[in-house]
Amino acid sequence: MAASIKVDVSPLVLDWVIEQTSYAPLKSDVTNSLLNWKSGEKTPTFAQIELVSKATHIPLGYFFLPQPPVENFPILQYRTIDSIHSGNPSRDLIDTINYTESVQEWMHNYMVDNDCDKLDFVGSVGENDTQVIDIADKIRKAMSIQNDWYRHIEANTDVFKFFREKLENIGVLVMMNGIVANNTHRKLNIDEFRAFAMADDYAPLIFINSNDSKGAKLFSLLHECVHIWLGKNSLFNNRYATSSVNSLEILCNATAAEVLAPNNLFVHEWQKEKRFNNHDKIKRLSHLFHCGAIVIARRALDNNYISRNDYQAVVGAVIKQFNESRKKPSSGGDYYLNTAARVGKRFVVALDCSVKEGKTQFTDAYRLTHTNRNTFAELVERCGRRS
């Protein structure tokens, strides 16, 4: 009976809802409902508001406020200039930020409750430290890898996983997802963000949008890693082709490239490849350094080995190849492997320890990992196994 009761929604709230969903591919009936309510042609029922709330992912309670809610997401101020909807983040991004903040808060409290020390590398690089080589050395030293790390791993090594494990081993939470939670109908848009970082003395966190290309995900991971060392939050979406980014982003990009392909070693390897043309050199060196062609092309551009037009051609080719690959259907993969990749093994293991100690309720563990009574136990077992 209550569902059929007519409800007056504030015109200000309706305007806000319409603005919030202006970018979203809503079904026509949802859009029409919002426009009809706004014009006063129709008055919604409670049930209709519930349906629109579900379709737009806007919390139901917001529709009954006298004026639009004030949502505060400090990390949004750290967007790079390429991010779309700069003043209007998607509900998918908002829900992802909310979730990762809850994970970080839990991990922070867990570390404090267990009398763990603060992580000394968080914020260890000052704002005035602009020596890329020195910053990269600090990062590699913390991860216990050499500057020629690429020579000491197998050719078929998953390099993203290699760096992720190094970061998790020293206390950085690394999460990765291409959808909101487990909802396959809510795909994260790489045109809105590729990654973000949330600095914290006990539980620094990096989130990677897994819809990105293999090379881009690796670069984003190292880019956000630099932000953790700077102690600066970040919402990253650099398409590599732009030059109009601020000095902090330039520093993070340069340092990420230096971690992956140290410039002195890059120069040495480039000059060795005398019998190959520039295109082949970029291809061969991206294989040698286990990174994307754009990183190597940027190295070549900065060393005046190629022209900016040549660099842009590489960027264009990589983006074209990636866009083609996105058209191919995904197999879905293994649920437990996907879930472990989304939340991170370190977090799952810590959560399990807390549950067994009686400090965390099972219901909270299920909520934080998007699992249930049956799947959580198997997830823990998978995360406890050696890769």
C-alpha positions in Angstrom: 0.0 0.0 0.0 2.8 2.4 1.0 4.5 1.8 -2.3 1.6 3.4 -4.2 1.6 6.6 -2.2 2.5 9.7 -4.1 5.6 11.5 -3.0 6.7 15.1 -3.7 10.4 15.3 -4.6 12.1 18.6 -4.2 12.7 20.3 -7.5 16.3 21.1 -6.4 16.9 17.4 -5.7 15.4 16.5 -9.1 17.7 18.9 -10.8 20.7 17.5 -8.9 19.7 13.9 -9.8 19.3 14.8 -13.5 22.7 16.5 -13.5 24.3 13.5 -11.7 22.9 11.1 -14.4 23.5 13.4 -17.4 26.5 11.3 -18.6 25.0 7.9 -17.7 23.4 5.6 -20.4 20.0 5.4 -18.6 17.0 3.6 -20.1 14.6 6.0 -21.7 11.8 5.2 -19.3 14.0 6.3 -16.4 15.0 9.5 -18.1 11.4 10.2 -19.0 10.3 9.6 -15.4 12.8 12.2 -14.1 11.8 14.7 -16.8 8.1 14.2 -16.1 8.6 14.6 -12.4 10.6 17.8 -12.9 8.0 19.3 -15.2 5.3 18.5 -12.7 3.4 16.5 -15.3 3.5 13.5 -13.0 4.1 12.9 -9.3 6.1 9.8 -8.5 5.1 7.0 -6.2 7.4 5.5 -3.6 7.8 2.4 -5.7 8.7 4.5 -8.8 11.3 6.4 -6.8 12.8 3.1 -5.6 13.1 1.9 -9.2 14.8 5.2 -10.3 17.1 5.0 -7.3 18.2 1.5 -8.3 18.7 2.4 -11.9 20.8 5.5 -11.1 22.6 4.1 -8.1 21.7 7.2 -6.2 20.8 6.3 -2.5 17.1 6.2 -2.0 17.2 8.5 1.0 18.6 11.4 -1.2 15.2 11.6 -3.0 13.4 12.7 0.2 15.8 15.5 1.1 14.6 19.1 0.9 17.8 20.0 -1.1 20.6 18.2 -2.7 23.1 16.3 -0.5 26.6 17.6 0.0 28.9 14.8 -0.9 32.5 15.2 0.1 35.1 13.2 -1.7 38.5 14.8 -1.0 40.3 12.6 -3.5 38.4 14.1 -6.4 40.3 17.3 -6.1 43.4 15.4 -7.1 42.1 14.5 -10.6 44.4 14.9 -13.6 43.1 17.2 -16.3 42.1 14.3 -18.7 39.4 13.1 -16.4 35.9 13.5 -17.9 33.0 14.9 -15.9 35.5 16.8 -13.7 32.7 18.4 -11.7 30.4 15.5 -11.8 31.9 12.1 -10.8 30.0 9.0 -11.8 28.1 7.0 -9.2 30.4 4.1 -10.2 33.5 6.1 -9.2 31.8 7.4 -6.0 30.8 3.9 -4.9 34.3 2.6 -5.7 35.9 5.3 -3.6 33.5 4.7 -0.7 34.3 1.0 -0.8 38.1 1.4 -0.9 37.9 4.0 1.9 36.1 1.4 4.1 38.9 -1.1 3.3 41.6 1.4 4.1 39.9 2.4 7.3 39.7 -1.2 8.4 43.3 -1.9 7.6 44.5 1.3 9.3 42.6 0.4 12.5 43.9 -3.2 12.3 47.5 -2.0 12.1 47.1 0.4 15.0 45.4 -2.2 17.1 48.3 -4.6 16.6 50.8 -1.9 17.6 52.4 -1.8 14.1 54.8 1.0 13.3 54.0 3.7 10.8 55.3 3.0 7.3 58.3 5.3 7.0 58.3 5.5 3.2 54.8 7.1 3.1 55.5 10.8 2.5 59.3 10.3 2.7 59.8 12.3 -0.5 59.3 16.0 0.0 57.4 18.4 -2.4 60.7 20.0 -3.3 62.5 16.8 -4.1 62.6 16.8 -7.9 65.5 14.4 -8.6 63.7 11.6 -10.4 66.7 9.2 -10.2 66.9 9.7 -6.4 63.2 9.1 -5.9 63.2 6.0 -8.1 66.2 4.7 -6.2 64.3 5.1 -2.9 61.3 3.3 -4.2 63.4 0.4 -5.6 65.3 0.1 -2.4 62.1 -0.1 -0.3 60.9 -2.9 -2.6 64.3 -4.6 -2.5 64.8 -4.6 -6.2 67.9 -3.5 -8.2 67.8 -0.8 -10.9 68.3 -3.6 -13.5 65.5 -5.7 -12.0 64.3 -6.6 -15.5 67.4 -8.8 -16.0 66.6 -10.9 -13.0 63.1 -12.1 -13.9 61.8 -14.7 -16.3 60.6 -13.6 -19.7 57.1 -14.8 -19.0 56.8 -13.1 -15.6 53.6 -11.1 -15.0 55.4 -7.8 -14.2 52.3 -6.1 -12.8 52.0 -9.0 -10.3 55.7 -8.8 -9.6 55.5 -5.1 -8.6 52.2 -5.6 -6.9 53.6 -8.3 -4.6 56.6 -6.1 -3.9 54.4 -3.3 -2.8 52.1 -5.5 -0.7 55.1 -7.0 1.0 56.1 -3.6 2.4 52.6 -2.6 3.4 50.8 -1.0 0.4 47.3 -2.3 -0.2 46.8 -2.8 -4.0 43.3 -3.3 -5.2 42.1 -3.8 -8.8 38.7 -4.0 -10.3 36.9 -3.3 -13.6 33.4 -3.2 -12.1 31.7 -1.8 -9.0 32.1 -4.5 -6.4 30.7 -7.7 -8.1 28.2 -6.0 -10.4 29.1 -6.8 -14.0 26.5 -4.3 -15.2 28.5 -1.4 -13.6 31.8 -1.3 -15.6 34.4 1.3 -14.5 35.2 3.8 -17.2 38.9 4.3 -18.0 38.0 7.6 -19.6 37.0 8.8 -16.1 39.9 7.2 -14.2 42.7 4.7 -14.6 43.8 4.5 -11.0 43.9 6.3 -7.7 46.0 6.4 -4.6 45.1 7.2 -1.0 48.1 7.9 1.2 48.0 6.7 4.8 50.8 6.2 7.4 49.6 2.7 8.2 47.5 1.5 5.2 48.4 3.3 1.9 46.2 2.1 -0.9 46.4 2.0 -4.7 43.4 1.1 -6.8 43.8 0.1 -10.4 41.0 0.2 -13.0 41.5 -3.3 -14.5 39.7 -2.3 -17.8 42.9 -0.6 -18.8 45.6 -2.2 -21.0 48.3 -4.4 -19.6 51.1 -1.8 -20.1 48.9 1.1 -18.8 48.0 -0.8 -15.6 51.7 -1.4 -14.9 52.5 2.3 -15.5 49.5 3.4 -13.4 50.7 1.2 -10.5 54.1 2.8 -10.5 52.7 6.3 -11.0 50.5 5.9 -8.0 53.4 4.4 -6.1 55.3 7.7 -6.4 52.2 9.5 -5.0 52.4 7.2 -1.9 56.1 8.1 -1.4 55.1 11.8 -1.8 52.3 11.3 0.7 49.9 12.8 -1.8 46.5 11.4 -2.8 45.9 11.0 -6.6 43.1 10.3 -9.1 45.0 9.4 -12.2 43.9 9.5 -15.9 46.8 10.5 -18.1 46.3 9.2 -21.6 50.0 9.7 -22.2 49.4 11.8 -25.3 48.9 15.1 -23.3 51.6 17.5 -22.3 49.3 19.8 -20.3 49.7 18.2 -16.9 50.9 19.8 -13.7 54.4 19.5 -12.4 53.5 16.9 -9.8 52.1 14.6 -12.5 55.1 15.1 -14.7 57.4 14.2 -11.7 55.3 11.0 -11.0 55.3 10.0 -14.7 59.0 10.5 -15.0 59.8 8.6 -11.8 57.5 5.7 -12.8 59.4 5.5 -16.1 62.7 5.6 -14.2 61.7 2.7 -12.0 60.7 0.7 -15.0 63.5 1.6 -17.4 66.3 3.6 -15.8 67.5 6.2 -18.2 71.2 5.3 -18.2 70.4 1.7 -18.9 67.9 2.7 -21.5 70.4 4.9 -23.3 73.0 2.1 -23.3 70.5 -0.4 -24.7 69.2 2.0 -27.3 72.6 2.8 -28.6 73.5 -0.9 -28.8 70.6 -1.6 -31.2 72.3 0.3 -34.1 71.2 -2.1 -36.8 67.5 -1.6 -36.1 65.2 1.2 -37.0 63.5 3.3 -34.3 60.2 1.3 -34.5 62.1 -2.0 -34.0 64.2 -0.5 -31.2 61.0 0.5 -29.3 59.5 -2.9 -29.7 62.7 -4.7 -28.6 63.3 -2.5 -25.6 59.8 -2.7 -24.4 60.3 -6.4 -24.4 63.6 -6.1 -22.6 62.3 -3.8 -19.9 59.0 -5.7 -19.6 56.9 -2.5 -20.1 54.7 -0.8 -22.6 55.9 0.6 -25.9 54.7 4.1 -24.8 57.1 4.1 -21.8 60.0 3.3 -24.2 58.8 5.8 -26.8 58.7 8.5 -24.1 62.2 7.6 -23.1 63.3 7.9 -26.7 61.5 11.3 -27.1 63.1 12.7 -23.9 66.5 11.7 -25.1 65.9 13.2 -28.6 66.1 9.9 -30.3 62.7 10.3 -32.0 60.5 13.2 -32.9 57.3 14.1 -31.1 55.4 13.0 -34.3 57.0 9.6 -33.9 56.1 9.5 -30.3 52.5 10.4 -31.1 52.4 7.7 -33.7 53.4 5.1 -31.1 50.7 6.4 -28.7 48.1 6.2 -31.5 49.0 2.7 -32.5 48.9 1.5 -28.9 45.5 3.1 -28.2 44.1 1.7 -31.5 45.3 -1.8 -30.6 43.8 -1.5 -27.1 40.5 -0.3 -28.5 40.4 -3.3 -30.8 41.1 -5.7 -27.9 38.2 -4.2 -25.9 35.8 -5.4 -28.5 36.6 -9.0 -27.7 34.3 -10.7 -25.2 35.8 -11.6 -21.8 35.7 -15.2 -20.5 35.0 -14.0 -17.0 37.8 -16.0 -15.4 38.0 -17.8 -12.0 35.8 -16.2 -9.3 38.4 -16.6 -6.5 41.3 -15.4 -8.6 39.3 -12.4 -9.6 38.2 -11.6 -6.0 41.7 -12.0 -4.7 43.0 -9.7 -7.4 40.2 -7.2 -6.6 40.9 -6.9 -2.8 44.5 -8.0 -2.5 45.9 -11.0 -0.8 47.4 -9.0 2.0 44.1 -7.6 3.0 42.3 -10.9 2.9 45.0 -12.6 5.1 44.8 -9.7 7.7 41.0 -9.9 7.7 41.0 -13.6 8.3 43.5 -13.2 11.2 41.2 -10.6 12.8 38.1 -12.8 12.3 39.9 -15.8 14.0 40.9 -13.6 16.8 37.3 -12.5 17.3 38.1 -8.9 16.6 36.1 -8.7 13.3 32.6 -10.1 12.7 32.1 -12.5 9.8 29.4 -10.3 8.5 32.0 -7.4 8.2 34.5 -9.7 6.5 31.9 -10.7 4.0 30.9 -7.1 3.3 34.5 -6.0 2.9 35.4 -8.7 0.4 32.0 -9.0 -1.3 31.8 -12.7 -0.4 29.5 -14.9 1.8 29.8 -17.6 4.3 30.7 -20.2 1.7 33.0 -18.2 -0.6 35.0 -16.3 2.1 36.6 -19.5 3.5 37.7 -20.6 0.0 39.0 -17.1 -0.8 41.1 -17.2 2.4 42.5 -20.6 1.4 43.4 -19.4 -2.1 45.1 -16.3 -0.8 47.1 -18.3 1.7 48.6 -20.5 -1.0 51.8 -19.6 -2.6 51.5 -18.3 -6.2 
